[in-house]
């Protein structure tokens, strides 16, 4: 049994350490904070016990003594307990107190450092805490000391005299008093100040002001406040990304959404996963593959289920497909085939069933057979069209889509129209989205569709397609979202 005090970093999940991710994925119990952890909780096991001990201004789910007792209790009862703490456990994270409690109880523990917001937030705001010729050192200080100890350990007058860069964490609520003390000790009222709120997240906002005007600049918690000449430098990049400040709804099944989410977040979007569908396996028996001339896949999901559950669970591998020709509806499906070592013989120029049908060759002999691996509910364009060409077609249902249950908070935000862009990647995502959301209560967001079949479903349900992706794949969808962001 071990309790791991894991630094979650400042909020951007890309800054979470590999060691921290591995422990979070393996944890029996996760004891987590309010700040910097939300985007990481999906990494936890579905059966992990999740304990919220987050503190907010004026509210604490648990006192620190209660947190310490919880860690000792859980550490005695479970093999792997992760204490997930925003930033770094030992930078104003009270990790030392927790380690002390665990040590006193004889509970083994380890420390996993995290990226501290004292450096990350200024970096994402375009402010270096040191810069050649401007500042050779920096000091990190808390602006919120323990009010119960009856004294202050922070000598603001000494900090004013030491010069260089001063980074204040948890100081937004006390900034007027801090600024007054620094100026009284000799810091100029013209000293530049940069405050980065919600640093490294899609909600990040950077305010630039001076020490004399900081009290009236509207700086709010949680902010990393940089005081010093470096705060006049502006190497902004994070807030200049093309989708920054835009909220984009991804309606794909959660199993499919990660690659799209990563692409959109890299461009600065605040991504809301509202999976209107979920995928579940459909039971099937693998037929005699040697009787077929063609094997056709219409989605990456079809490839995954056919190979993983059809071939592998039958003790076979892709050599069982020798002698068959393989068709893929588009590059996403072709990429899924490539991951298992298969290069398709046919990929149409346009990524819809009609194009695949048009590109499909005539049968080379009477009785040529096609095996079509697909979802339980799908259009009959391909099987009907292939039969019309003279093929005998067997449809193999390898997975099905079912309605998903998204977060109530996210669902409410979408209903209100508090989002900029909604993306649809299939007819089923449209149909289930409409069932979940119903009519928008506020303004209708910009709607981006992956292709004509999906667009038809959008229109059929009384909505308007603002932009259709071209090409009809994830690359095209991301490009379409970028175009939509200029008008959303």
N, C-alpha and C positions, 0 to 999 in steps of 0.2 A: 504494500500500500504506500502511495506517495501522493502528496499534494503539490501541484505545480503552480507556482505564482507566475502567470504568463502575461506579459505585456501585449496588449491588443494593438498598440500603435495609436495614431491620432484620429483614425476614422476611415481613411482610404484602405480598403481591404488588400490592395496591392502592396501595402507597406507592412503587412503582417508577415512575421518570419516563418520560414519553412518548419522550423522546430515547433513553433506555436501551433501551426496548422495541423501537424501530425498528432500532437497531443490532444487538440480539440476534437479531432475526428475519432480518437480512441477513448475519450473520457467517458466514465460511468456517470459522473456528476459534473455539472458546470455551474459554478457560482460566479455570476457576472454583474458588471457595473452598468450604469446608464449610458455613459459617454464612451464612444469609440468602439463599441462591441456589436451594435445591431447588425451590421453588414456581415458579421462573421458567424452568427448563430446558426445559419443554415448548414454550416460544416459539422455541427454536432450530430451524433447518432440519433436516429429517430427514437430510440428507447432510452436516451440519456435523461437523467433527472436534471431539470433546469431550475436554478434558484436565483431569483432576482433580488439583489441587495443594493440596487442603485440608489444613489442620493441625488436629489434635485434641490434647488433653492427652496427652503421652507419645508422640505419633506425628506424623510429617510426611510427606506423600506426596512432597514435594520441599522442599529447603532454599530459602531466599530467593535465594541465588546461582543455584540451578538454575532457579527460576522466572524470574529475570531473563534467563538464557540462553535459556530456552524462548520467552519473548516476542520476543527478538531474532531467534531462528531462525524462528519462525512469521511474524513481521512481514516478514521478507525473502522468504518463500515465498508469502504469500497477500495478497489485496487488503484484506480486512476481518478483523481479529483483535480479538475482544472479551475483555478481561481483566475478568471479572465478580467484583467484590469486595463482600463484605457491608458494609453501612453506607455510608460515604463513603470514597473512596480516600485522602483526605488527613487523615482523623481516625483515627489509630492503624491505618491500613490499609497502611502501607508503600508507598503509592502514589508517594511522593517518590523512594524508592529505585528503583522500577521505571521511573519517568519519567527518572531520571538515567541508568540503564542504556540505555534506548532512545535518549536524546539522544546519549550517548557513541558509540553504534553508528550514528548517522545515520538512525534509523528514525523517520518521522513519527508523532506520537502526539497524542491529544486526551484531555482529562479531562472526564468526565461526572459531576458531583456526585451523591451519593445522600443520602437522609435518614438521618442518624446515629442510632444507638440511644441516644446520650446524651440526646437530647430525645424521640425517639419512644417508647422503652420507658417512661420515667416518665409520658408523656402517656397511654399506653394503660393504665398502672397507676393513673391518676387523680391523679398528682402533678405539679403545675406546678413547673418549676425556678425560676421567679420568681413572686412574687405581691405585689401592692400591700400595703404595710404589714408584710410578712413577710420578703421577700428581694428586694433590688434587683439582685443580680448572681449569676452562677454560674460555677464553675470546673470544667472537665473534665480529668481526670487518669487516666493508666493505672495500674492496680495491679500490672502485670506488666512490669517493665522488662527489657531484654535482659540475661540473666544473664552473658553473655560479656564485657560491657564493664568489669566489675570495679569499678563505682561506681554510685551512685544520683544521678540528676538531680532527683529529687523531694524538695523540702524540705517534709516533712509538718508541721513545726513552723510554717513560714510559712503554709501552707494553713490550719492551725488558727487562726492569728491573723487571717487576712484576712476570716473570717466568711462570711456569705452561704451559698449552696448549693454543696455539693461533690458532683459526680457522678463516681463511680469506675467505670471500665470494666475488665474483665478482672482484677478484684480479689478474687473470691470466695475463691480459695485462699490469699490473703495477708491476709484481713480481720482475723484476730485481731491481727496485728502492726500493721496500719494503725490499727485502733481504739486500741490501746495508745499509739501515738505521738501520735495526735490528742488523746487525753485527757491524756497527759503534757504536751502543749503548751498545755493550757487548755480544750479542748472538754469540756463537761459530759458525764458519763456518761448523763444524761437526754436528750441530744440525739436527736431522732427520726431513725430510719433506715427507709428503704423500699427493698427489693430486688425488682426485677422480673426474673424469670427467663423466658427464651424470649419476651421482650417482642414484642408485636404478632402472635404466632402463636397457634393454638388451644391450644398447650401452656402458655400464659402462666400464671404463678402469682406473686402478689405477697405478700411477707412484710414485715410491719411490726414493728419492734422499736426498741430504743434502742442508742446507741453502746456502753453498758456491757454490754449483753446480746447484741450482734450476733455475737460469736464462737460462741455456743451456739444461735443461732437457726435453724440448718440451711440457711444460704444457700449455694447451689451455683452452679457455672458452667453456662452463661453467664448472668450477671446484670448489669444496670445498677443500681448501688447509689447511692441518693440519701441524702446526709447533711446535715441541717439542719432548720430549723423547718418548711419546706414539706413535709417528709416526714410531718408530722402531719396534713396536709390529705388528704382522701379524696374526690375527685371521680370515683369509680369508675364506669365505664360499660362497658368492654370485657368484663370478667368477669361483668357482670350481664345480658348478653344471653341471650335465652330458651334457646338451644341450646348455650351455652358449656359446654365440658367433655363434650359428647356427641359420639361418633364415629358418623358416618352413612355407610353404604356406598351408593354410586350405581352401579347395574348397567347403566345405559344405555350404548349405544355411545358411544365417546369423541367422535364427531362431534356427538352430541346432548347430551352431559353438561354442557357449559359453563354454560348458562343455569341449570340446576338447581343446579349446584355454587355458582355466584355467589350465588344466593338463599339457600342453606343457610349458606354461609360468612358472609354478611351478618348472619345470626342467631346467629353464634358457633360453628357446628358445625365439628368437624374432619372434613372430607370425605375419604373414601377412594374413589377411582375404581377400581372393579373391573369394568371393562367385560366382561360375559360374551358380548357380541356385538360385531361390527364390521359396518359397512355397506360394501358394494361395488356398483358399478354393474352392472346386467344389460343385455346388449346388446338393443336393440329398434329397430324401425323405426316411424316415426310413420305411422299409417294416415291415410286421407282423413278429415279431421275434419268435413267438411261433411255426412257421412252420419249423424252422431250428434245426438240431441236433448239428451242429458245427458252431462256429464263428471263423474265421481265420484272424489274423493280421500279416502283413509282415513288419511293421515298427512302431516305436514309434509315428511317425506323424499320421499314420492311427488310432492309439489308441486315440490320442488327438482329432483329428477331429471327429471321430465317437462318442466319449463320450461327448465332449463339444458341438458340433453342432447337433449331432444326438439325443442323449439321453436328455441332459439337456435342449436344446431349444424346445424339445417336451414335457417337463414337466415330464420326466422320470429320473430314476437313475439306478444304476447297478442291482437293483432287477429285472428289466425287462429282464435280461439275465438268470434268474433262469431256470434251466432245460436244458440249452445249455452247451456244452463243448467248452472250449476256447483253441485255439492253437496260439502260438507265434513263430516267426521264429528264435528268439535268445534272449539272456539275456537283451539287450537294450529294446526290445519290451516288454519282461516280466517285466522289471523294470517300464516301463510306465504303464502297467496294475496294478502293485502293488501299484502305486501312487494313483490309483482310487479304491483300495480295491479288486482287482481281482487277484487270483492266477491261472495261466494257467494250464490246464490239460496236455498239451503237449508242450515241448520245445526240439527240436532235439539236438543231440550232436554236429553237425556241422551246422553253422548258414547260410545255403543257402536253396533255395527253393527245390532243389533236396533232401536234407536230410530231410526236413520237410515232403515231399511227401513219402519218404521211411519209415519214422516213423509213418505215418498216418495209423490208423487201418482200416480194411475192414468194410464196412457198416454193421450195425447190423440188418438192415431190408431193404426190397426193398423200393426205393424212398427216402432214407435218403438224407437230404439236407444240403448243406454247404453255408454259407454266407461269402464271401471273401471281406474284407474292405481293399482298397489299393489305390495307386496313379492311375491317369488317364492312364498314359503310363507305362506299366510294362510287363515283360515277361509272356508268357502264360503257363509256365511249370506247375504251380500249378493248375489252372483251368482245363487244358487238362489232367493232371495226375490224378486228383481227379475224373474227369468224367470217365476216363479209369478204375478206381477202382470200379465204379458203383454208385458214388454220383451224385446227381443233384446239380449243382453249379450256384449260382448267384453272380456276381461281382458287388460290390457297390463302385463306385468311390467317394472317400471322399475328395481328394485334388489333386492338379496338380502341376507340376514343370514348371517354366518359366525361361527364361534367365535373369540373373541379370546383373546390371551395376556396376562393382567395381570401386574403386578409379583409376583415370587415372595414378597417380604416381605409385601406386602399380602394375598396369598392365604393365607399361613401365619397371619397375624393373624386373618383371618376364620374360618379353619378352627378355630382355638383358641377362637373365641367372644370375642375381645378387642375387640369392637365393640358398640355399643349398639343400633343400628337398621340394618336392611337395607331398601332400597326397591326395588320392582319396578314397571316401567312397561309391561310387555307379557308375553305368554305366552313369547315366545322368550327374554327375559331370565331368566325363571324356569328354563326347561329347560336353558339353557346354564350358568347359575349352579350348578344341581345337578350337572351334569356336571363342572364345574370344581372345586367345593368338596367335593362328597360330603357325608357326614354330619358335623355339627358335632362336634368333639372335646370342646368345652366347653359352657357354657350356650348355649342358642339365643337369638340376639338378637331384639328386637322386630321383627316383619315388617310393613311398610306396603305396601299394594298400591294401584295407581292406579285400579282398577275391578273389576267383577265377573268379567270374562273372565280377567283376570290372577289374580284371587283363586282362581278355579277351578283354574288351573294350579298355583298354590301348594299347594292342598289335594291335588290329584292326585299331587303329588310327596311327600306325606307331611309337609308343613309346616303350620304354623298361621298364619292371617292374624290379626294383632292389631288392625289398623285399616285400613279401606278408605277411600280418598279420596272425598270428595263435595263438589264436583263432581269428575268423573273426568278431571282435567287437572292441569297442573303446579301451578297455584294451589292446587287441592284437595290435591295430594300434599304440598306444603310445609306447609299447615295441618294435615294429618294427622300429619306428622313432629313438629310442635310439640306436638300432643296426646300423641303417643307418648313424647315426651321426659320427660313428667311421670311416666311409669310405667316407663321403661326402666332 
